[in-house]
């Protein structure tokens, strides 16, 4: 997983990770099967004037 998505992990400030959460003995682990860059620019909404 690390080798496949290395550039994504290192070169982005926000990621969308899909996988399975495993809980056991006080720890939580995420077994990821897909990693995608999350682009905040596409999520930005236009400014509104409520006057």
mmCIF file of the N, C-alpha and C atoms, coordinates in Angstrom:
data_MODEL
# 
_entry.id   MODEL 
# 
loop_
_atom_site.group_PDB 
_atom_site.id 
_atom_site.type_symbol 
_atom_site.label_atom_id 
_atom_site.label_alt_id 
_atom_site.label_comp_id 
_atom_site.label_asym_id 
_atom_site.label_entity_id 
_atom_site.label_seq_id 
_atom_site.pdbx_PDB_ins_code 
_atom_site.Cartn_x 
_atom_site.Cartn_y 
_atom_site.Cartn_z 
_atom_site.occupancy 
_atom_site.B_iso_or_equiv 
_atom_site.pdbx_formal_charge 
_atom_site.auth_seq_id 
_atom_site.auth_comp_id 
_atom_site.auth_asym_id 
_atom_site.auth_atom_id 
_atom_site.pdbx_PDB_model_num 
ATOM 1   N N  . UNK A 1 1  ? 0.831   -1.182 0.000  1.00 0.00 ? 1  UNK A N  1 
ATOM 2   C CA . UNK A 1 1  ? 0.000   0.000  0.000  1.00 0.00 ? 1  UNK A CA 1 
ATOM 3   C C  . UNK A 1 1  ? 0.886   1.260  0.000  1.00 0.00 ? 1  UNK A C  1 
ATOM 4   N N  . UNK A 1 2  ? 1.923   1.263  0.819  1.00 0.00 ? 2  UNK A N  1 
ATOM 5   C CA . UNK A 1 2  ? 2.782   2.451  0.904  1.00 0.00 ? 2  UNK A CA 1 
ATOM 6   C C  . UNK A 1 2  ? 3.457   2.736  -0.435 1.00 0.00 ? 2  UNK A C  1 
ATOM 7   N N  . UNK A 1 3  ? 3.996   1.726  -1.078 1.00 0.00 ? 3  UNK A N  1 
ATOM 8   C CA . UNK A 1 3  ? 4.693   1.930  -2.351 1.00 0.00 ? 3  UNK A CA 1 
ATOM 9   C C  . UNK A 1 3  ? 3.738   2.391  -3.439 1.00 0.00 ? 3  UNK A C  1 
ATOM 10  N N  . UNK A 1 4  ? 2.550   1.821  -3.468 1.00 0.00 ? 4  UNK A N  1 
ATOM 11  C CA . UNK A 1 4  ? 1.580   2.159  -4.510 1.00 0.00 ? 4  UNK A CA 1 
ATOM 12  C C  . UNK A 1 4  ? 1.120   3.613  -4.416 1.00 0.00 ? 4  UNK A C  1 
ATOM 13  N N  . UNK A 1 5  ? 0.909   4.117  -3.205 1.00 0.00 ? 5  UNK A N  1 
ATOM 14  C CA . UNK A 1 5  ? 0.360   5.465  -3.014 1.00 0.00 ? 5  UNK A CA 1 
ATOM 15  C C  . UNK A 1 5  ? 1.362   6.422  -2.366 1.00 0.00 ? 5  UNK A C  1 
ATOM 16  N N  . UNK A 1 6  ? 2.646   6.127  -2.452 1.00 0.00 ? 6  UNK A N  1 
ATOM 17  C CA . UNK A 1 6  ? 3.674   6.930  -1.777 1.00 0.00 ? 6  UNK A CA 1 
ATOM 18  C C  . UNK A 1 6  ? 3.580   8.418  -2.134 1.00 0.00 ? 6  UNK A C  1 
ATOM 19  N N  . UNK A 1 7  ? 3.494   8.744  -3.424 1.00 0.00 ? 7  UNK A N  1 
ATOM 20  C CA . UNK A 1 7  ? 3.420   10.147 -3.837 1.00 0.00 ? 7  UNK A CA 1 
ATOM 21  C C  . UNK A 1 7  ? 2.166   10.819 -3.308 1.00 0.00 ? 7  UNK A C  1 
ATOM 22  N N  . UNK A 1 8  ? 1.066   10.106 -3.277 1.00 0.00 ? 8  UNK A N  1 
ATOM 23  C CA . UNK A 1 8  ? -0.180  10.661 -2.750 1.00 0.00 ? 8  UNK A CA 1 
ATOM 24  C C  . UNK A 1 8  ? -0.038  10.956 -1.264 1.00 0.00 ? 8  UNK A C  1 
ATOM 25  N N  . UNK A 1 9  ? 0.536   10.020 -0.506 1.00 0.00 ? 9  UNK A N  1 
ATOM 26  C CA . UNK A 1 9  ? 0.714   10.218 0.936  1.00 0.00 ? 9  UNK A CA 1 
ATOM 27  C C  . UNK A 1 9  ? 1.593   11.436 1.229  1.00 0.00 ? 9  UNK A C  1 
ATOM 28  N N  . UNK A 1 10 ? 2.661   11.599 0.473  1.00 0.00 ? 10 UNK A N  1 
ATOM 29  C CA . UNK A 1 10 ? 3.664   12.611 0.796  1.00 0.00 ? 10 UNK A CA 1 
ATOM 30  C C  . UNK A 1 10 ? 3.384   13.994 0.215  1.00 0.00 ? 10 UNK A C  1 
ATOM 31  N N  . UNK A 1 11 ? 2.646   14.097 -0.887 1.00 0.00 ? 11 UNK A N  1 
ATOM 32  C CA . UNK A 1 11 ? 2.524   15.364 -1.595 1.00 0.00 ? 11 UNK A CA 1 
ATOM 33  C C  . UNK A 1 11 ? 1.169   16.044 -1.475 1.00 0.00 ? 11 UNK A C  1 
ATOM 34  N N  . UNK A 1 12 ? 0.314   15.588 -0.566 1.00 0.00 ? 12 UNK A N  1 
ATOM 35  C CA . UNK A 1 12 ? -1.005  16.195 -0.416 1.00 0.00 ? 12 UNK A CA 1 
ATOM 36  C C  . UNK A 1 12 ? -1.304  16.468 1.047  1.00 0.00 ? 12 UNK A C  1 
ATOM 37  N N  . UNK A 1 13 ? -1.999  17.567 1.286  1.00 0.00 ? 13 UNK A N  1 
ATOM 38  C CA . UNK A 1 13 ? -2.311  17.928 2.668  1.00 0.00 ? 13 UNK A CA 1 
ATOM 39  C C  . UNK A 1 13 ? -3.603  17.290 3.161  1.00 0.00 ? 13 UNK A C  1 
ATOM 40  N N  . UNK A 1 14 ? -4.460  16.823 2.253  1.00 0.00 ? 14 UNK A N  1 
ATOM 41  C CA . UNK A 1 14 ? -5.710  16.182 2.658  1.00 0.00 ? 14 UNK A CA 1 
ATOM 42  C C  . UNK A 1 14 ? -5.946  14.946 1.796  1.00 0.00 ? 14 UNK A C  1 
ATOM 43  N N  . UNK A 1 15 ? -6.323  13.858 2.451  1.00 0.00 ? 15 UNK A N  1 
ATOM 44  C CA . UNK A 1 15 ? -6.527  12.606 1.743  1.00 0.00 ? 15 UNK A CA 1 
ATOM 45  C C  . UNK A 1 15 ? -7.869  11.991 2.131  1.00 0.00 ? 15 UNK A C  1 
ATOM 46  N N  . UNK A 1 16 ? -8.458  11.306 1.201  1.00 0.00 ? 16 UNK A N  1 
ATOM 47  C CA . UNK A 1 16 ? -9.654  10.510 1.451  1.00 0.00 ? 16 UNK A CA 1 
ATOM 48  C C  . UNK A 1 16 ? -9.200  9.058  1.434  1.00 0.00 ? 16 UNK A C  1 
ATOM 49  N N  . UNK A 1 17 ? -9.353  8.370  2.566  1.00 0.00 ? 17 UNK A N  1 
ATOM 50  C CA . UNK A 1 17 ? -8.861  7.001  2.710  1.00 0.00 ? 17 UNK A CA 1 
ATOM 51  C C  . UNK A 1 17 ? -10.047 6.075  2.900  1.00 0.00 ? 17 UNK A C  1 
ATOM 52  N N  . UNK A 1 18 ? -10.117 5.024  2.089  1.00 0.00 ? 18 UNK A N  1 
ATOM 53  C CA . UNK A 1 18 ? -11.171 4.027  2.211  1.00 0.00 ? 18 UNK A CA 1 
ATOM 54  C C  . UNK A 1 18 ? -10.553 2.746  2.746  1.00 0.00 ? 18 UNK A C  1 
ATOM 55  N N  . UNK A 1 19 ? -11.225 2.135  3.707  1.00 0.00 ? 19 UNK A N  1 
ATOM 56  C CA . UNK A 1 19 ? -10.706 0.892  4.254  1.00 0.00 ? 19 UNK A CA 1 
ATOM 57  C C  . UNK A 1 19 ? -11.573 0.366  5.368  1.00 0.00 ? 19 UNK A C  1 
ATOM 58  N N  . UNK A 1 20 ? -11.019 -0.531 6.149  1.00 0.00 ? 20 UNK A N  1 
ATOM 59  C CA . UNK A 1 20 ? -11.729 -1.172 7.251  1.00 0.00 ? 20 UNK A CA 1 
ATOM 60  C C  . UNK A 1 20 ? -11.047 -0.792 8.556  1.00 0.00 ? 20 UNK A C  1 
ATOM 61  N N  . UNK A 1 21 ? -11.846 -0.321 9.523  1.00 0.00 ? 21 UNK A N  1 
ATOM 62  C CA . UNK A 1 21 ? -11.322 -0.007 10.848 1.00 0.00 ? 21 UNK A CA 1 
ATOM 63  C C  . UNK A 1 21 ? -11.312 -1.280 11.685 1.00 0.00 ? 21 UNK A C  1 
ATOM 64  N N  . UNK A 1 22 ? -10.187 -1.529 12.351 1.00 0.00 ? 22 UNK A N  1 
ATOM 65  C CA . UNK A 1 22 ? -10.063 -2.677 13.227 1.00 0.00 ? 22 UNK A CA 1 
ATOM 66  C C  . UNK A 1 22 ? -9.792  -2.176 14.642 1.00 0.00 ? 22 UNK A C  1 
ATOM 67  N N  . UNK A 1 23 ? -10.600 -2.637 15.593 1.00 0.00 ? 23 UNK A N  1 
ATOM 68  C CA . UNK A 1 23 ? -10.462 -2.226 16.983 1.00 0.00 ? 23 UNK A CA 1 
ATOM 69  C C  . UNK A 1 23 ? -10.108 -3.448 17.811 1.00 0.00 ? 23 UNK A C  1 
ATOM 70  N N  . UNK A 1 24 ? -9.064  -3.305 18.623 1.00 0.00 ? 24 UNK A N  1 
ATOM 71  C CA . UNK A 1 24 ? -8.679  -4.422 19.473 1.00 0.00 ? 24 UNK A CA 1 
ATOM 72  C C  . UNK A 1 24 ? -7.724  -4.007 20.565 1.00 0.00 ? 24 UNK A C  1 
ATOM 73  N N  . UNK A 1 25 ? -8.010  -4.394 21.775 1.00 0.00 ? 25 UNK A N  1 
ATOM 74  C CA . UNK A 1 25 ? -7.149  -4.170 22.934 1.00 0.00 ? 25 UNK A CA 1 
ATOM 75  C C  . UNK A 1 25 ? -6.716  -2.714 23.089 1.00 0.00 ? 25 UNK A C  1 
ATOM 76  N N  . UNK A 1 26 ? -7.654  -1.786 22.931 1.00 0.00 ? 26 UNK A N  1 
ATOM 77  C CA . UNK A 1 26 ? -7.365  -0.372 23.158 1.00 0.00 ? 26 UNK A CA 1 
ATOM 78  C C  . UNK A 1 26 ? -6.714  0.354  21.996 1.00 0.00 ? 26 UNK A C  1 
ATOM 79  N N  . UNK A 1 27 ? -6.581  -0.270 20.848 1.00 0.00 ? 27 UNK A N  1 
ATOM 80  C CA . UNK A 1 27 ? -6.005  0.394  19.690 1.00 0.00 ? 27 UNK A CA 1 
ATOM 81  C C  . UNK A 1 27 ? -6.973  0.336  18.505 1.00 0.00 ? 27 UNK A C  1 
ATOM 82  N N  . UNK A 1 28 ? -6.832  1.303  17.626 1.00 0.00 ? 28 UNK A N  1 
ATOM 83  C CA . UNK A 1 28 ? -7.634  1.346  16.400 1.00 0.00 ? 28 UNK A CA 1 
ATOM 84  C C  . UNK A 1 28 ? -6.678  1.427  15.226 1.00 0.00 ? 28 UNK A C  1 
ATOM 85  N N  . UNK A 1 29 ? -6.887  0.577  14.248 1.00 0.00 ? 29 UNK A N  1 
ATOM 86  C CA . UNK A 1 29 ? -6.073  0.575  13.037 1.00 0.00 ? 29 UNK A CA 1 
ATOM 87  C C  . UNK A 1 29 ? -6.982  0.702  11.829 1.00 0.00 ? 29 UNK A C  1 
ATOM 88  N N  . UNK A 1 30 ? -6.484  1.341  10.790 1.00 0.00 ? 30 UNK A N  1 
ATOM 89  C CA . UNK A 1 30 ? -7.213  1.432  9.527  1.00 0.00 ? 30 UNK A CA 1 
ATOM 90  C C  . UNK A 1 30 ? -6.446  0.644  8.480  1.00 0.00 ? 30 UNK A C  1 
ATOM 91  N N  . UNK A 1 31 ? -7.090  -0.368 7.939  1.00 0.00 ? 31 UNK A N  1 
ATOM 92  C CA . UNK A 1 31 ? -6.498  -1.150 6.857  1.00 0.00 ? 31 UNK A CA 1 
ATOM 93  C C  . UNK A 1 31 ? -7.052  -0.555 5.565  1.00 0.00 ? 31 UNK A C  1 
ATOM 94  N N  . UNK A 1 32 ? -6.252  0.275  4.914  1.00 0.00 ? 32 UNK A N  1 
ATOM 95  C CA . UNK A 1 32 ? -6.696  1.021  3.746  1.00 0.00 ? 32 UNK A CA 1 
ATOM 96  C C  . UNK A 1 32 ? -6.589  0.178  2.488  1.00 0.00 ? 32 UNK A C  1 
ATOM 97  N N  . UNK A 1 33 ? -7.581  0.361  1.595  1.00 0.00 ? 33 UNK A N  1 
ATOM 98  C CA . UNK A 1 33 ? -7.489  -0.297 0.298  1.00 0.00 ? 33 UNK A CA 1 
ATOM 99  C C  . UNK A 1 33 ? -7.517  0.707  -0.849 1.00 0.00 ? 33 UNK A C  1 
ATOM 100 N N  . UNK A 1 34 ? -7.792  1.989  -0.529 1.00 0.00 ? 34 UNK A N  1 
ATOM 101 C CA . UNK A 1 34 ? -7.790  3.025  -1.560 1.00 0.00 ? 34 UNK A CA 1 
ATOM 102 C C  . UNK A 1 34 ? -7.468  4.373  -0.923 1.00 0.00 ? 34 UNK A C  1 
ATOM 103 N N  . UNK A 1 35 ? -6.627  5.152  -1.587 1.00 0.00 ? 35 UNK A N  1 
ATOM 104 C CA . UNK A 1 35 ? -6.245  6.485  -1.125 1.00 0.00 ? 35 UNK A CA 1 
ATOM 105 C C  . UNK A 1 35 ? -6.411  7.449  -2.282 1.00 0.00 ? 35 UNK A C  1 
ATOM 106 N N  . UNK A 1 36 ? -7.117  8.555  -2.033 1.00 0.00 ? 36 UNK A N  1 
ATOM 107 C CA . UNK A 1 36 ? -7.378  9.547  -3.066 1.00 0.00 ? 36 UNK A CA 1 
ATOM 108 C C  . UNK A 1 36 ? -7.070  10.937 -2.521 1.00 0.00 ? 36 UNK A C  1 
ATOM 109 N N  . UNK A 1 37 ? -6.516  11.768 -3.386 1.00 0.00 ? 37 UNK A N  1 
ATOM 110 C CA . UNK A 1 37 ? -6.248  13.167 -3.013 1.00 0.00 ? 37 UNK A CA 1 
ATOM 111 C C  . UNK A 1 37 ? -7.570  13.898 -2.879 1.00 0.00 ? 37 UNK A C  1 
ATOM 112 N N  . UNK A 1 38 ? -7.725  14.690 -1.806 1.00 0.00 ? 38 UNK A N  1 
ATOM 113 C CA . UNK A 1 38 ? -8.926  15.478 -1.593 1.00 0.00 ? 38 UNK A CA 1 
ATOM 114 C C  . UNK A 1 38 ? -8.626  16.910 -2.001 1.00 0.00 ? 38 UNK A C  1 
ATOM 115 N N  . UNK A 1 39 ? -9.341  17.407 -2.997 1.00 0.00 ? 39 UNK A N  1 
ATOM 116 C CA . UNK A 1 39 ? -9.103  18.732 -3.559 1.00 0.00 ? 39 UNK A CA 1 
ATOM 117 C C  . UNK A 1 39 ? -10.090 19.726 -2.967 1.00 0.00 ? 39 UNK A C  1 
ATOM 118 N N  . UNK A 1 40 ? -9.605  20.615 -2.089 1.00 0.00 ? 40 UNK A N  1 
ATOM 119 C CA . UNK A 1 40 ? -10.477 21.594 -1.446 1.00 0.00 ? 40 UNK A CA 1 
ATOM 120 C C  . UNK A 1 40 ? -10.957 22.674 -2.411 1.00 0.00 ? 40 UNK A C  1 
ATOM 121 N N  . UNK A 1 41 ? -10.217 22.937 -3.472 1.00 0.00 ? 41 UNK A N  1 
ATOM 122 C CA . UNK A 1 41 ? -10.624 23.972 -4.426 1.00 0.00 ? 41 UNK A CA 1 
ATOM 123 C C  . UNK A 1 41 ? -11.948 23.622 -5.090 1.00 0.00 ? 41 UNK A C  1 
ATOM 124 N N  . UNK A 1 42 ? -12.174 22.361 -5.376 1.00 0.00 ? 42 UNK A N  1 
ATOM 125 C CA . UNK A 1 42 ? -13.429 21.955 -6.002 1.00 0.00 ? 42 UNK A CA 1 
ATOM 126 C C  . UNK A 1 42 ? -14.593 21.990 -5.013 1.00 0.00 ? 42 UNK A C  1 
ATOM 127 N N  . UNK A 1 43 ? -14.307 22.031 -3.710 1.00 0.00 ? 43 UNK A N  1 
ATOM 128 C CA . UNK A 1 43 ? -15.356 22.061 -2.693 1.00 0.00 ? 43 UNK A CA 1 
ATOM 129 C C  . UNK A 1 43 ? -15.734 23.479 -2.277 1.00 0.00 ? 43 UNK A C  1 
ATOM 130 N N  . UNK A 1 44 ? -14.955 24.460 -2.687 1.00 0.00 ? 44 UNK A N  1 
ATOM 131 C CA . UNK A 1 44 ? -15.184 25.837 -2.259 1.00 0.00 ? 44 UNK A CA 1 
ATOM 132 C C  . UNK A 1 44 ? -16.493 26.382 -2.831 1.00 0.00 ? 44 UNK A C  1 
ATOM 133 N N  . UNK A 1 45 ? -17.219 27.070 -1.970 1.00 0.00 ? 45 UNK A N  1 
ATOM 134 C CA . UNK A 1 45 ? -18.477 27.687 -2.389 1.00 0.00 ? 45 UNK A CA 1 
ATOM 135 C C  . UNK A 1 45 ? -18.241 29.177 -2.619 1.00 0.00 ? 45 UNK A C  1 
ATOM 136 N N  . UNK A 1 46 ? -19.046 29.763 -3.470 1.00 0.00 ? 46 UNK A N  1 
ATOM 137 C CA . UNK A 1 46 ? -18.946 31.199 -3.726 1.00 0.00 ? 46 UNK A CA 1 
ATOM 138 C C  . UNK A 1 46 ? -19.356 31.982 -2.487 1.00 0.00 ? 46 UNK A C  1 
ATOM 139 N N  . UNK A 1 47 ? -18.767 33.144 -2.307 1.00 0.00 ? 47 UNK A N  1 
ATOM 140 C CA . UNK A 1 47 ? -19.103 34.019 -1.191 1.00 0.00 ? 47 UNK A CA 1 
ATOM 141 C C  . UNK A 1 47 ? -20.519 34.546 -1.333 1.00 0.00 ? 47 UNK A C  1 
ATOM 142 N N  . UNK A 1 48 ? -21.199 34.725 -0.212 1.00 0.00 ? 48 UNK A N  1 
ATOM 143 C CA . UNK A 1 48 ? -22.574 35.215 -0.240 1.00 0.00 ? 48 UNK A CA 1 
ATOM 144 C C  . UNK A 1 48 ? -22.686 36.471 0.615  1.00 0.00 ? 48 UNK A C  1 
ATOM 145 N N  . UNK A 1 49 ? -23.497 37.394 0.173  1.00 0.00 ? 49 UNK A N  1 
ATOM 146 C CA . UNK A 1 49 ? -23.762 38.619 0.912  1.00 0.00 ? 49 UNK A CA 1 
ATOM 147 C C  . UNK A 1 49 ? -25.208 38.551 1.399  1.00 0.00 ? 49 UNK A C  1 
ATOM 148 N N  . UNK A 1 50 ? -25.416 38.440 2.715  1.00 0.00 ? 50 UNK A N  1 
ATOM 149 C CA . UNK A 1 50 ? -26.747 38.251 3.273  1.00 0.00 ? 50 UNK A CA 1 
ATOM 150 C C  . UNK A 1 50 ? -27.399 39.548 3.729  1.00 0.00 ? 50 UNK A C  1 
ATOM 151 N N  . UNK A 1 51 ? -26.921 40.683 3.246  1.00 0.00 ? 51 UNK A N  1 
ATOM 152 C CA . UNK A 1 51 ? -27.538 41.971 3.640  1.00 0.00 ? 51 UNK A CA 1 
ATOM 153 C C  . UNK A 1 51 ? -28.839 42.194 2.954  1.00 0.00 ? 51 UNK A C  1 
# 
